[in-house]
Amino acid sequence: MLVGRRTYDVAQRFPEWPYAGRNVVVFTRRGDAGIATPRTVATARPPAEVVAELRARDGGDLWLAGGGALVAAFMAAGLIDDVIVSIHPVLLGDGVPLVARGAPRMPLALVGERRFPSGLVQLAYRAER
């Protein structure tokens, strides 16, 4: 799991750690203070460096969970292959954008969808390069 510091801090407040059993890399400029979960490391390195290192290891897919500025940095570096958008049946009226302003445009092709009894819908896209 690859997350920004604010996303990590929000996840820390959940009743249950959402990334249990996964290694987590927290992108932060604040150092590793407060990074207290097992299997979690903090880094201030550029996304391209971190991804190259992780892809060189065995271990499967990398999942980017946000926030918006980190997603924009990954988009700008051409590091996103697939996007899964979860649509919850709740209108918020406000919130944190999925992608920060200024991110490059990224064309997507729909490759799948899943519907859940709760009303949640997940749309799966592949980045078109």
VMD Tcl script that builds the backbone (N, CA, C; Angstrom):
set m [mol new atoms 387]
animate dup $m
set s [atomselect $m all]
$s set {name element resname resid chain x y z} {
  {N N MET 1 A 0.853 -1.175 0.000}
  {CA C MET 1 A 0.000 0.000 0.000}
  {C C MET 1 A 0.891 1.228 0.000}
  {N N LEU 2 A 0.541 2.182 -0.821}
  {CA C LEU 2 A 1.255 3.446 -0.900}
  {C C LEU 2 A 0.260 4.537 -0.531}
  {N N VAL 3 A 0.572 5.315 0.501}
  {CA C VAL 3 A -0.357 6.332 0.980}
  {C C VAL 3 A 0.390 7.612 1.308}
  {N N GLY 4 A -0.332 8.727 1.230}
  {CA C GLY 4 A 0.207 9.992 1.703}
  {C C GLY 4 A 0.045 10.092 3.205}
  {N N ARG 5 A 0.734 11.046 3.789}
  {CA C ARG 5 A 0.738 11.176 5.244}
  {C C ARG 5 A -0.650 11.473 5.819}
  {N N ARG 6 A -1.396 12.358 5.173}
  {CA C ARG 6 A -2.725 12.678 5.703}
  {C C ARG 6 A -3.666 11.480 5.601}
  {N N THR 7 A -3.582 10.717 4.514}
  {CA C THR 7 A -4.392 9.502 4.376}
  {C C THR 7 A -4.023 8.518 5.480}
  {N N TYR 8 A -2.730 8.379 5.747}
  {CA C TYR 8 A -2.258 7.503 6.822}
  {C C TYR 8 A -2.833 7.956 8.168}
  {N N ASP 9 A -2.755 9.263 8.434}
  {CA C ASP 9 A -3.245 9.781 9.718}
  {C C ASP 9 A -4.742 9.520 9.890}
  {N N VAL 10 A -5.524 9.669 8.818}
  {CA C VAL 10 A -6.961 9.381 8.880}
  {C C VAL 10 A -7.181 7.891 9.152}
  {N N ALA 11 A -6.444 7.034 8.448}
  {CA C ALA 11 A -6.590 5.578 8.627}
  {C C ALA 11 A -6.251 5.161 10.050}
  {N N GLN 12 A -5.321 5.863 10.678}
  {CA C GLN 12 A -4.944 5.559 12.066}
  {C C GLN 12 A -6.129 5.719 13.018}
  {N N ARG 13 A -7.066 6.577 12.664}
  {CA C ARG 13 A -8.214 6.843 13.543}
  {C C ARG 13 A -9.366 5.858 13.333}
  {N N PHE 14 A -9.283 5.005 12.320}
  {CA C PHE 14 A -10.346 4.025 12.087}
  {C C PHE 14 A -10.360 3.007 13.227}
  {N N PRO 15 A -11.523 2.449 13.533}
  {CA C PRO 15 A -11.589 1.442 14.599}
  {C C PRO 15 A -10.705 0.225 14.307}
  {N N GLU 16 A -10.568 -0.100 13.025}
  {CA C GLU 16 A -9.734 -1.230 12.609}
  {C C GLU 16 A -8.758 -0.748 11.545}
  {N N TRP 17 A -7.488 -1.128 11.656}
  {CA C TRP 17 A -6.468 -0.731 10.687}
  {C C TRP 17 A -6.835 -1.303 9.312}
  {N N PRO 18 A -7.087 -0.444 8.300}
  {CA C PRO 18 A -7.581 -0.932 7.013}
  {C C PRO 18 A -6.551 -1.682 6.167}
  {N N TYR 19 A -5.279 -1.592 6.542}
  {CA C TYR 19 A -4.237 -2.223 5.728}
  {C C TYR 19 A -3.584 -3.400 6.445}
  {N N ALA 20 A -4.330 -4.031 7.333}
  {CA C ALA 20 A -3.797 -5.165 8.105}
  {C C ALA 20 A -3.235 -6.231 7.166}
  {N N GLY 21 A -2.068 -6.738 7.500}
  {CA C GLY 21 A -1.444 -7.792 6.712}
  {C C GLY 21 A -0.698 -7.288 5.488}
  {N N ARG 22 A -0.684 -5.978 5.271}
  {CA C ARG 22 A -0.002 -5.418 4.101}
  {C C ARG 22 A 1.156 -4.538 4.544}
  {N N ASN 23 A 2.184 -4.488 3.721}
  {CA C ASN 23 A 3.250 -3.525 3.929}
  {C C ASN 23 A 2.752 -2.172 3.434}
  {N N VAL 24 A 3.088 -1.123 4.179}
  {CA C VAL 24 A 2.606 0.218 3.852}
  {C C VAL 24 A 3.799 1.169 3.749}
  {N N VAL 25 A 3.832 1.957 2.679}
  {CA C VAL 25 A 4.816 3.022 2.525}
  {C C VAL 25 A 4.058 4.337 2.632}
  {N N VAL 26 A 4.472 5.170 3.586}
  {CA C VAL 26 A 3.839 6.467 3.805}
  {C C VAL 26 A 4.755 7.539 3.217}
  {N N PHE 27 A 4.250 8.266 2.224}
  {CA C PHE 27 A 4.999 9.369 1.626}
  {C C PHE 27 A 4.764 10.604 2.481}
  {N N THR 28 A 5.840 11.153 3.027}
  {CA C THR 28 A 5.712 12.276 3.949}
  {C C THR 28 A 6.954 13.149 3.903}
  {N N ARG 29 A 6.754 14.428 4.144}
  {CA C ARG 29 A 7.888 15.341 4.282}
  {C C ARG 29 A 8.132 15.651 5.761}
  {N N ARG 30 A 7.330 15.051 6.631}
  {CA C ARG 30 A 7.438 15.314 8.077}
  {C C ARG 30 A 8.308 14.302 8.812}
  {N N GLY 31 A 8.974 13.418 8.098}
  {CA C GLY 31 A 9.766 12.391 8.768}
  {C C GLY 31 A 8.881 11.257 9.238}
  {N N ASP 32 A 9.450 10.371 10.052}
  {CA C ASP 32 A 8.691 9.186 10.448}
  {C C ASP 32 A 8.008 9.324 11.807}
  {N N ALA 33 A 7.975 10.508 12.382}
  {CA C ALA 33 A 7.289 10.702 13.664}
  {C C ALA 33 A 5.816 10.341 13.510}
  {N N GLY 34 A 5.323 9.508 14.401}
  {CA C GLY 34 A 3.922 9.115 14.376}
  {C C GLY 34 A 3.614 7.940 13.472}
  {N N ILE 35 A 4.623 7.417 12.786}
  {CA C ILE 35 A 4.423 6.226 11.950}
  {C C ILE 35 A 4.631 5.035 12.883}
  {N N ALA 36 A 3.513 4.501 13.381}
  {CA C ALA 36 A 3.605 3.548 14.482}
  {C C ALA 36 A 2.975 2.196 14.209}
  {N N THR 37 A 2.567 1.931 12.983}
  {CA C THR 37 A 1.946 0.643 12.728}
  {C C THR 37 A 2.993 -0.357 12.257}
  {N N PRO 38 A 2.800 -1.641 12.592}
  {CA C PRO 38 A 3.735 -2.655 12.099}
  {C C PRO 38 A 3.703 -2.704 10.574}
  {N N ARG 39 A 4.807 -3.095 9.979}
  {CA C ARG 39 A 4.933 -3.258 8.525}
  {C C ARG 39 A 4.752 -1.935 7.777}
  {N N THR 40 A 5.053 -0.816 8.445}
  {CA C THR 40 A 4.904 0.505 7.839}
  {C C THR 40 A 6.227 1.248 7.873}
  {N N VAL 41 A 6.574 1.888 6.754}
  {CA C VAL 41 A 7.769 2.721 6.687}
  {C C VAL 41 A 7.386 4.076 6.104}
  {N N ALA 42 A 8.147 5.097 6.475}
  {CA C ALA 42 A 7.937 6.438 5.948}
  {C C ALA 42 A 9.059 6.763 4.977}
  {N N THR 43 A 8.733 7.573 3.967}
  {CA C THR 43 A 9.748 8.000 3.004}
  {C C THR 43 A 9.428 9.401 2.496}
  {N N ALA 44 A 10.490 10.128 2.165}
  {CA C ALA 44 A 10.347 11.427 1.505}
  {C C ALA 44 A 10.894 11.330 0.080}
  {N N ARG 45 A 11.234 10.126 -0.344}
  {CA C ARG 45 A 11.796 9.925 -1.680}
  {C C ARG 45 A 10.731 10.117 -2.753}
  {N N PRO 46 A 11.156 10.440 -3.984}
  {CA C PRO 46 A 10.195 10.592 -5.081}
  {C C PRO 46 A 9.481 9.278 -5.390}
  {N N PRO 47 A 8.197 9.355 -5.795}
  {CA C PRO 47 A 7.448 8.140 -6.106}
  {C C PRO 47 A 8.146 7.220 -7.108}
  {N N ALA 48 A 8.757 7.760 -8.152}
  {CA C ALA 48 A 9.399 6.913 -9.171}
  {C C ALA 48 A 10.505 6.055 -8.574}
  {N N GLU 49 A 11.285 6.618 -7.651}
  {CA C GLU 49 A 12.347 5.850 -6.990}
  {C C GLU 49 A 11.772 4.712 -6.156}
  {N N VAL 50 A 10.768 5.028 -5.372}
  {CA C VAL 50 A 10.155 4.034 -4.476}
  {C C VAL 50 A 9.512 2.919 -5.294}
  {N N VAL 51 A 8.771 3.277 -6.332}
  {CA C VAL 51 A 8.101 2.272 -7.165}
  {C C VAL 51 A 9.122 1.380 -7.863}
  {N N ALA 52 A 10.196 1.949 -8.391}
  {CA C ALA 52 A 11.230 1.143 -9.058}
  {C C ALA 52 A 11.813 0.127 -8.082}
  {N N GLU 53 A 12.078 0.564 -6.864}
  {CA C GLU 53 A 12.627 -0.349 -5.850}
  {C C GLU 53 A 11.634 -1.455 -5.503}
  {N N LEU 54 A 10.373 -1.100 -5.320}
  {CA C LEU 54 A 9.362 -2.092 -4.947}
  {C C LEU 54 A 9.081 -3.064 -6.091}
  {N N ARG 55 A 9.073 -2.573 -7.321}
  {CA C ARG 55 A 8.822 -3.460 -8.467}
  {C C ARG 55 A 9.963 -4.441 -8.681}
  {N N ALA 56 A 11.150 -4.111 -8.209}
  {CA C ALA 56 A 12.302 -5.007 -8.341}
  {C C ALA 56 A 12.203 -6.199 -7.382}
  {N N ARG 57 A 11.354 -6.101 -6.384}
  {CA C ARG 57 A 11.139 -7.179 -5.411}
  {C C ARG 57 A 9.962 -8.035 -5.858}
  {N N ASP 58 A 9.906 -9.256 -5.334}
  {CA C ASP 58 A 8.707 -10.073 -5.512}
  {C C ASP 58 A 7.677 -9.596 -4.497}
  {N N GLY 59 A 6.410 -9.712 -4.828}
  {CA C GLY 59 A 5.423 -9.335 -3.837}
  {C C GLY 59 A 4.087 -8.900 -4.393}
  {N N GLY 60 A 3.955 -8.791 -5.682}
  {CA C GLY 60 A 2.632 -8.498 -6.227}
  {C C GLY 60 A 2.404 -7.044 -6.564}
  {N N ASP 61 A 1.119 -6.696 -6.626}
  {CA C ASP 61 A 0.699 -5.373 -7.058}
  {C C ASP 61 A 0.975 -4.317 -6.001}
  {N N LEU 62 A 1.121 -3.087 -6.461}
  {CA C LEU 62 A 1.223 -1.927 -5.585}
  {C C LEU 62 A -0.111 -1.204 -5.646}
  {N N TRP 63 A -0.615 -0.807 -4.490}
  {CA C TRP 63 A -1.905 -0.119 -4.411}
  {C C TRP 63 A -1.682 1.276 -3.855}
  {N N LEU 64 A -2.118 2.281 -4.600}
  {CA C LEU 64 A -2.016 3.674 -4.181}
  {C C LEU 64 A -3.372 4.089 -3.627}
  {N N ALA 65 A -3.397 4.496 -2.356}
  {CA C ALA 65 A -4.675 4.824 -1.723}
  {C C ALA 65 A -4.899 6.329 -1.573}
  {N N GLY 66 A -3.942 7.161 -1.884}
  {CA C GLY 66 A -4.149 8.612 -1.805}
  {C C GLY 66 A -3.234 9.249 -0.799}
  {N N GLY 67 A -3.337 10.489 -0.701}
  {CA C GLY 67 A -4.268 11.492 -1.085}
  {C C GLY 67 A -4.042 12.083 -2.480}
  {N N GLY 68 A -4.803 13.149 -2.693}
  {CA C GLY 68 A -4.866 13.771 -3.995}
  {C C GLY 68 A -3.541 14.270 -4.535}
  {N N ALA 69 A -2.706 14.864 -3.693}
  {CA C ALA 69 A -1.401 15.362 -4.152}
  {C C ALA 69 A -0.490 14.198 -4.532}
  {N N LEU 70 A -0.549 13.116 -3.773}
  {CA C LEU 70 A 0.276 11.948 -4.088}
  {C C LEU 70 A -0.199 11.295 -5.383}
  {N N VAL 71 A -1.509 11.194 -5.573}
  {CA C VAL 71 A -2.048 10.640 -6.817}
  {C C VAL 71 A -1.572 11.489 -8.000}
  {N N ALA 72 A -1.622 12.814 -7.869}
  {CA C ALA 72 A -1.165 13.701 -8.946}
  {C C ALA 72 A 0.311 13.477 -9.251}
  {N N ALA 73 A 1.135 13.280 -8.219}
  {CA C ALA 73 A 2.566 13.032 -8.426}
  {C C ALA 73 A 2.786 11.709 -9.155}
  {N N PHE 74 A 2.028 10.686 -8.803}
  {CA C PHE 74 A 2.139 9.391 -9.482}
  {C C PHE 74 A 1.680 9.506 -10.931}
  {N N MET 75 A 0.610 10.272 -11.175}
  {CA C MET 75 A 0.133 10.483 -12.546}
  {C C MET 75 A 1.196 11.199 -13.375}
  {N N ALA 76 A 1.790 12.250 -12.824}
  {CA C ALA 76 A 2.793 13.029 -13.540}
  {C C ALA 76 A 4.014 12.170 -13.889}
  {N N ALA 77 A 4.314 11.187 -13.049}
  {CA C ALA 77 A 5.462 10.302 -13.287}
  {C C ALA 77 A 5.090 9.099 -14.158}
  {N N GLY 78 A 3.824 8.990 -14.582}
  {CA C GLY 78 A 3.398 7.866 -15.421}
  {C C GLY 78 A 3.411 6.530 -14.701}
  {N N LEU 79 A 3.119 6.553 -13.408}
  {CA C LEU 79 A 3.226 5.342 -12.580}
  {C C LEU 79 A 1.901 4.635 -12.328}
  {N N ILE 80 A 0.807 5.131 -12.870}
  {CA C ILE 80 A -0.492 4.514 -12.605}
  {C C ILE 80 A -0.913 3.685 -13.809}
  {N N ASP 81 A -1.157 2.401 -13.559}
  {CA C ASP 81 A -1.589 1.478 -14.610}
  {C C ASP 81 A -3.098 1.270 -14.599}
  {N N ASP 82 A -3.661 1.145 -13.404}
  {CA C ASP 82 A -5.079 0.859 -13.242}
  {C C ASP 82 A -5.662 1.781 -12.181}
  {N N VAL 83 A -6.949 2.070 -12.323}
  {CA C VAL 83 A -7.657 2.916 -11.366}
  {C C VAL 83 A -8.955 2.218 -10.996}
  {N N ILE 84 A -9.213 2.106 -9.699}
  {CA C ILE 84 A -10.492 1.581 -9.227}
  {C C ILE 84 A -11.186 2.711 -8.473}
  {N N VAL 85 A -12.359 3.076 -8.946}
  {CA C VAL 85 A -13.140 4.139 -8.321}
  {C C VAL 85 A -14.326 3.486 -7.617}
  {N N SER 86 A -14.458 3.759 -6.331}
  {CA C SER 86 A -15.584 3.244 -5.558}
  {C C SER 86 A -16.587 4.364 -5.352}
  {N N ILE 87 A -17.812 4.109 -5.769}
  {CA C ILE 87 A -18.882 5.094 -5.624}
  {C C ILE 87 A -19.804 4.608 -4.515}
  {N N HIS 88 A -19.826 5.375 -3.434}
  {CA C HIS 88 A -20.655 5.030 -2.287}
  {C C HIS 88 A -21.995 5.755 -2.401}
  {N N PRO 89 A -23.068 5.145 -1.922}
  {CA C PRO 89 A -24.386 5.778 -2.036}
  {C C PRO 89 A -24.607 6.858 -0.973}
  {N N VAL 90 A -23.684 7.829 -0.932}
  {CA C VAL 90 A -23.775 8.938 0.014}
  {C C VAL 90 A -23.289 10.195 -0.705}
  {N N LEU 91 A -24.064 11.269 -0.672}
  {CA C LEU 91 A -23.614 12.546 -1.218}
  {C C LEU 91 A -23.001 13.346 -0.080}
  {N N LEU 92 A -21.726 13.681 -0.213}
  {CA C LEU 92 A -21.003 14.344 0.866}
  {C C LEU 92 A -21.189 15.856 0.864}
  {N N GLY 93 A -21.195 16.464 -0.304}
  {CA C GLY 93 A -21.291 17.913 -0.373}
  {C C GLY 93 A -19.964 18.615 -0.222}
  {N N ASP 94 A -18.948 17.907 0.227}
  {CA C ASP 94 A -17.625 18.484 0.419}
  {C C ASP 94 A -16.656 17.333 0.644}
  {N N GLY 95 A -15.391 17.606 0.533}
  {CA C GLY 95 A -14.418 16.561 0.795}
  {C C GLY 95 A -13.093 16.807 0.108}
  {N N VAL 96 A -12.238 15.825 0.179}
  {CA C VAL 96 A -10.899 15.888 -0.398}
  {C C VAL 96 A -10.978 15.337 -1.818}
  {N N PRO 97 A -10.424 16.057 -2.803}
  {CA C PRO 97 A -10.478 15.563 -4.176}
  {C C PRO 97 A -9.652 14.288 -4.353}
  {N N LEU 98 A -10.098 13.437 -5.261}
  {CA C LEU 98 A -9.368 12.213 -5.586}
  {C C LEU 98 A -7.990 12.540 -6.141}
  {N N VAL 99 A -7.920 13.601 -6.968}
  {CA C VAL 99 A -6.676 14.026 -7.589}
  {C C VAL 99 A -6.526 15.530 -7.371}
  {N N ALA 100 A -5.335 15.963 -6.946}
  {CA C ALA 100 A -5.092 17.380 -6.708}
  {C C ALA 100 A -5.109 18.168 -8.013}
  {N N ARG 101 A -5.452 19.432 -7.919}
  {CA C ARG 101 A -5.438 20.322 -9.085}
  {C C ARG 101 A -4.058 20.333 -9.717}
  {N N GLY 102 A -4.048 20.472 -11.035}
  {CA C GLY 102 A -2.788 20.559 -11.755}
  {C C GLY 102 A -2.248 19.224 -12.233}
  {N N ALA 103 A -2.927 18.139 -11.888}
  {CA C ALA 103 A -2.478 16.817 -12.342}
  {C C ALA 103 A -2.671 16.723 -13.852}
  {N N PRO 104 A -1.809 15.965 -14.523}
  {CA C PRO 104 A -1.985 15.817 -15.969}
  {C C PRO 104 A -3.240 15.001 -16.283}
  {N N ARG 105 A -3.786 15.238 -17.442}
  {CA C ARG 105 A -4.950 14.472 -17.907}
  {C C ARG 105 A -4.508 13.027 -18.136}
  {N N MET 106 A -5.361 12.059 -17.770}
  {CA C MET 106 A -5.018 10.649 -17.939}
  {C C MET 106 A -6.222 9.914 -18.511}
  {N N PRO 107 A -6.216 9.611 -19.825}
  {CA C PRO 107 A -7.336 8.865 -20.413}
  {C C PRO 107 A -7.422 7.460 -19.816}
  {N N LEU 108 A -8.657 7.003 -19.584}
  {CA C LEU 108 A -8.896 5.690 -18.989}
  {C C LEU 108 A -9.842 4.888 -19.874}
  {N N ALA 109 A -9.697 3.560 -19.839}
  {CA C ALA 109 A -10.620 2.654 -20.529}
  {C C ALA 109 A -11.281 1.768 -19.471}
  {N N LEU 110 A -12.618 1.713 -19.477}
  {CA C LEU 110 A -13.354 0.887 -18.530}
  {C C LEU 110 A -13.079 -0.583 -18.819}
  {N N VAL 111 A -12.665 -1.333 -17.781}
  {CA C VAL 111 A -12.379 -2.759 -17.958}
  {C C VAL 111 A -13.241 -3.647 -17.067}
  {N N GLY 112 A -14.004 -3.045 -16.152}
  {CA C GLY 112 A -14.865 -3.870 -15.309}
  {C C GLY 112 A -15.658 -3.048 -14.320}
  {N N GLU 113 A -16.675 -3.680 -13.770}
  {CA C GLU 113 A -17.484 -3.047 -12.731}
  {C C GLU 113 A -17.969 -4.111 -11.770}
  {N N ARG 114 A -18.187 -3.690 -10.516}
  {CA C ARG 114 A -18.739 -4.573 -9.489}
  {C C ARG 114 A -19.794 -3.815 -8.723}
  {N N ARG 115 A -20.916 -4.476 -8.476}
  {CA C ARG 115 A -21.986 -3.883 -7.679}
  {C C ARG 115 A -22.123 -4.691 -6.391}
  {N N PHE 116 A -22.357 -3.983 -5.311}
  {CA C PHE 116 A -22.486 -4.617 -4.007}
  {C C PHE 116 A -23.886 -4.384 -3.458}
  {N N PRO 117 A -24.390 -5.305 -2.615}
  {CA C PRO 117 A -25.733 -5.152 -2.053}
  {C C PRO 117 A -25.927 -3.828 -1.307}
  {N N SER 118 A -24.858 -3.249 -0.783}
  {CA C SER 118 A -24.953 -1.987 -0.045}
  {C C SER 118 A -25.249 -0.797 -0.948}
  {N N GLY 119 A -25.150 -1.004 -2.273}
  {CA C GLY 119 A -25.315 0.094 -3.208}
  {C C GLY 119 A -23.985 0.626 -3.728}
  {N N LEU 120 A -22.886 0.200 -3.110}
  {CA C LEU 120 A -21.551 0.599 -3.565}
  {C C LEU 120 A -21.299 0.019 -4.957}
  {N N VAL 121 A -20.698 0.817 -5.818}
  {CA C VAL 121 A -20.329 0.367 -7.160}
  {C C VAL 121 A -18.848 0.661 -7.340}
  {N N GLN 122 A -18.110 -0.325 -7.823}
  {CA C GLN 122 A -16.697 -0.121 -8.131}
  {C C GLN 122 A -16.503 -0.214 -9.637}
  {N N LEU 123 A -15.821 0.795 -10.180}
  {CA C LEU 123 A -15.496 0.830 -11.597}
  {C C LEU 123 A -13.987 0.655 -11.746}
  {N N ALA 124 A -13.607 -0.284 -12.613}
  {CA C ALA 124 A -12.181 -0.559 -12.837}
  {C C ALA 124 A -11.783 -0.030 -14.218}
  {N N TYR 125 A -10.700 0.724 -14.242}
  {CA C TYR 125 A -10.195 1.340 -15.474}
  {C C TYR 125 A -8.737 0.976 -15.687}
  {N N ARG 126 A -8.318 0.945 -16.932}
  {CA C ARG 126 A -6.913 0.793 -17.306}
  {C C ARG 126 A -6.462 2.099 -17.927}
  {N N ALA 127 A -5.271 2.554 -17.528}
  {CA C ALA 127 A -4.718 3.781 -18.104}
  {C C ALA 127 A -4.378 3.539 -19.567}
  {N N GLU 128 A -4.777 4.478 -20.406}
  {CA C GLU 128 A -4.454 4.387 -21.842}
  {C C GLU 128 A -3.239 5.251 -22.105}
  {N N ARG 129 A -2.186 4.641 -22.583}
  {CA C ARG 129 A -0.958 5.396 -22.864}
  {C C ARG 129 A -0.697 5.425 -24.341}
}
mol reanalyze $m
mol bondsrecalc $m
mol representation Tube
mol addrep $m
